[in-house]
Amino acid sequence: MTYLIQGAKDDFEVVIGLEIHAQITSNAKLFSGASTEFGAEPNTQVSLVDAAMPGMLPTINAECIRQGVRTGVAIGAAINKFSVFDRKNYFYADLPQGYQISQFKHPIVGEGIVTVDLGDGKTKDIGVERIHLEQDAGKSMHDQHPQYTYVDLNRSGVALMEIVSKPDMASPEEAGAYVTKLRTILRYIGACDGNMEQGSMRADVNVSVRRAGEPLGTRCEIKNVNSVRFVRQAIEVEARRQVDIIEEGGTIDQETRLFDPNKGETRSMRSKEEAHDYRYFPDPDLLPVEFDDAFIEDARASLPELPDAKKARLMDALGLNDYTAGVLVAEKEQAEFFEMLLDETVTFAKKDASAVASKAANWLTGDLFGALNKAGKTIAETPVSAKQGAELLALIEDGTISGRIAKDVFEVMFETGKNAGVIVEEKGLKQVSDTGAIEAIIDEIIAANQGQVEQYRAGKTKLMGFFVGQVMKATQGKANPGVVNQLLKPKLDG
Amino acid sequence: MTELTKLKIAEARDLLAKGDITSRELTDAHIAAVDAAGELNAYIAKTPEIALAQADAADAKIKAGDAKGMTGIPVGIKDLFSTKGVHTQACSHILDGFKPEYESTVTQNLWDDGAVMLGKLNMDEFAMGSSNETSYYGPVKNPWRRGDTDTVPGGSSGGSVASVAGFAAMGATASDTGGSIRQPASFTGTFGFKPTYGRCSRYGMVAFASSLDQAGTITRDVRDGAIMMESIAGFDAKDSTSVDMPVPNFEAALTGDIRGMKIGIPQEYHLAGMPGEIEALWHQGIEWLKAAGAEVVDINLPHTKYALPTYYIVAPAEASSNLARYDGVRYGLRETVEGGSLADMYEATRAAGFGDEVKRRIMIGTYVLSAGYYDAYYLKAQKVRQLISDDFKRAFQQVDAILTPTAPSAAFAPGEKSDDPLAMYLNDVFTVPASLAGLPGSSVPAGLDANGLPLGLQILGKPWDEETVFKVSGVLEEAAAFTAEPKIWWR
């Protein structure tokens, strides 16, 4: 369904393009050997090059080039074997060189595609226009001193990829799904840690609106949006703002804006009239970046299974449904945990992966994710390992405990970190499958509930559940439900 | 004392090796000569303590048999080379008080070979100038005078040539962007050598125009140039534009044998209005090379007339960006305005810190890179630069080296051209084309004009063929037998 903004008179479509700045995972900066560790004391991760001391020269960090190429390959993009670093000239206190080294005319990666998931198995292909490499600026801190602005150059020179989408998104949800998917891919391939809170990934959001069928409207760029939620919110409020202006007979000024999540509004930063003339030109300190097909093939060979391929495999080979598979592959760590869990379960239960995959996935996405969520923990902090989970699943598989008991056992595992087998042993939770013992209990219950037996026999067969419940209650849940059903039915049927 | 400061590097090297003199003695004599040459204003910072310590270390090296060509040789360093803990300002006010925490690769190479630093040498501010009149530290005087009239030493390496011609250094580092080694060498009767772009590391050299800047040497003769060049040259991973090629033994190229070599004479370098004695000297040079057995052929470099305009687009464009880092934020001069903004601080700092010529070039460079002008100026200039380079490529299919005058005039008087930037820029008309093409070149002292001022001839070679440039320079030097010295008036 098309996302439309209802104005007072007309309905408007929104057109969205995103520029994602992703910090490349690398120990060293793009053009200097300085460290890139986050959270260090201000101005402790700064080389002479980063501080733009006189006579200092940039030299390209090959690892950053490699990660750019890997990212391009991961989204099926054209890789440019010849690319050029340009200088983007402007003055700012946290830009020591007085220019940012970026790629303007000849980026390292050309057009590609990111397939985003829109729920219910629906997907949409979002075009990527280009990916280029550039260095980050430092950070100006205006709140440290009443008169002065302090500058921290730790980020100065850190390698970024700017991933520029085509204006292919038509709703806040699509934009959010695009950022989410891109983040997933980057994390899978290890090109960026995707940590939006720490600023490792940020989005510049281009928004314009138009009445259906009209040509593209004037766009505004919302700078530095640092979460998926804010991307969606910023688009909503910005599109609404533009619609209101147009319907009041106004025109949209092309400008750079800032999203204020507290006030839920966007504010003008600078207009086109104040826009910089960046005076781009090829950086004469650096040679063009050139590599051969073998370099690209090495990059391709180094890629892990990508989320889309993994999801397809989980569905086709293991029989998971679209939703569950989607949840599992969304985060690299979750997907890895699932694969370990499945491997271990196969080992413990001695069954085929396809036979236990759905059960393992359901336990993981239901029980473990639920508990982690409640405890405010991530999968990395889980007190129950994949191996421990697998042991629990295997105990269900071989009939040692029932699914019902398994939930109690899991609770204890989550609290204590103990193994399932130990807990079952300690608490005597082993399932009772002994037909004699169960039969005796059934007989007692039938004798004690003659009224219900008569009703059952008169056709109220739903009472079966009542009798099963009574047996389970009498055995503290330890009776094997299969056996109970098997024995109970003929006795009730008389 | 006079004796020691008049030695050539090669002569001193032999005396040092024989133990006839020590580097300490040589250095003492030079420190005294530096002190006595204040009138020249060649040195803007003296480092006698460093010099003496290096001299003692050099003497130990020589004793231990570890001597190289430059071991124990006192030299001056152009202020554009970063020297750790020592004044490095490219003679600009904007770098006031700046002493780097690092050493340029070129100077480090010299110190590694045991050379001795006498101090930092005056230059045109950020190497922008052809007369050494734009330095924040005042003009340099040429040891050579026109009668009793002062002359400029040329630029931008004015301090380098004045110190070497004035016997206050045995050699000096210099840098050439459009002629800043060759033109001042011509004005002072010294040998100037600019290698192929990429032969020396630019690491630690204060940048003027990155695609053109190249370190080189000023010495009193060709052999000394070969010795010193071999020391400073070499690949450096810290400069992406330096090239990983072995450095040949340049001195070994001085065989004196150019028989059968083809020397090109570019017809476009016959400038209308050029002084007759320069034409005559050029002709004399041709005869000398012929007499030595070379074959002289006329060649064409058809895009020569576009070289200066091209240079004055490319170099300022790069400079406007390279000099953006001088903003008062991290080092050097900072001028603030009471209650002013960041932009006010930039404006005040840069207005006070840069001289007129630097400002002029920043403005030209900013203009030619601006939206709407980029294609017409910068992009066009890059294309013309390629054509100029192609001219040389074609010529060098025919010839082994090219002979031209170095500059269209001898040294002029201070102030004579400083109010007319275009007349000043014309000084580099013969040196700029080779700079745009990145070629190695030299200026060899070849004669005196009617006023008794030195004139140089320029030898240009193929990329990476510095050896031929040295070889031809050596033959020219021998034929010219240039033995004139400036009258010592400054001591």
Contacts between the chains, C-beta under 8 A, distances in Angstrom:
chain1	res1	chain2	res2	distance
A	48	B	101	7.0
A	48	B	102	6.0
A	51	B	330	6.0
A	52	B	325	4.3
A	52	B	330	7.3
A	53	B	100	6.6
A	53	B	101	7.7
A	53	B	102	7.3
A	53	B	330	8.0
A	53	B	331	7.3
A	54	B	82	6.7
A	54	B	88	7.0
A	54	B	90	7.3
A	54	B	95	6.7
A	54	B	98	7.0
A	54	B	100	7.0
A	54	B	206	4.6
A	54	B	207	7.6
A	54	B	325	7.4
A	55	B	81	7.9
A	55	B	82	4.9
A	55	B	100	7.4
A	55	B	102	8.0
A	55	B	104	6.3
A	55	B	202	7.5
A	55	B	203	6.8
A	55	B	204	4.4
A	55	B	205	5.1
A	55	B	206	5.0
A	55	B	207	6.5
A	56	B	102	7.9
A	56	B	203	7.6
A	56	B	204	7.7
A	57	B	202	6.4
A	57	B	203	5.6
A	57	B	238	6.3
A	57	B	239	5.3
A	57	B	240	6.9
A	58	B	240	7.3
A	59	B	237	6.8
A	59	B	238	6.3
A	59	B	239	7.7
A	59	B	240	5.3
A	60	B	240	6.9
A	87	B	321	5.4
A	89	B	320	7.8
A	89	B	321	5.5
A	89	B	324	6.3
A	89	B	369	7.3
A	91	B	324	6.7
A	91	B	327	6.5
A	91	B	343	7.6
A	91	B	346	5.9
A	92	B	342	7.7
A	93	B	327	7.7
A	93	B	329	5.3
A	93	B	342	5.7
A	96	B	325	6.2
A	96	B	329	7.3
A	96	B	330	6.4
A	97	B	324	6.7
A	97	B	325	5.3
A	98	B	321	7.0
A	98	B	323	7.9
A	98	B	324	2.4
A	98	B	325	5.1
A	98	B	327	6.3
A	99	B	321	5.5
A	99	B	324	6.0
A	149	B	342	7.4
A	151	B	329	6.9
A	277	B	370	5.5
A	277	B	371	4.9
A	279	B	320	7.7
A	279	B	321	7.3
A	279	B	366	6.8
A	279	B	369	3.8
A	279	B	370	6.1
A	279	B	371	7.7
A	279	B	374	7.6
A	280	B	369	7.9
A	280	B	374	8.0
A	281	B	317	6.5
A	281	B	321	7.3
A	281	B	369	5.6
A	281	B	374	7.5
A	281	B	378	6.1
A	284	B	209	7.5
A	284	B	210	3.8
A	284	B	211	3.9
A	284	B	241	7.7
A	284	B	318	5.5
A	285	B	207	7.8
A	285	B	210	5.1
A	285	B	240	6.5
A	285	B	241	6.8
A	286	B	240	5.3
A	286	B	241	7.9
A	287	B	240	5.5
A	287	B	241	6.6
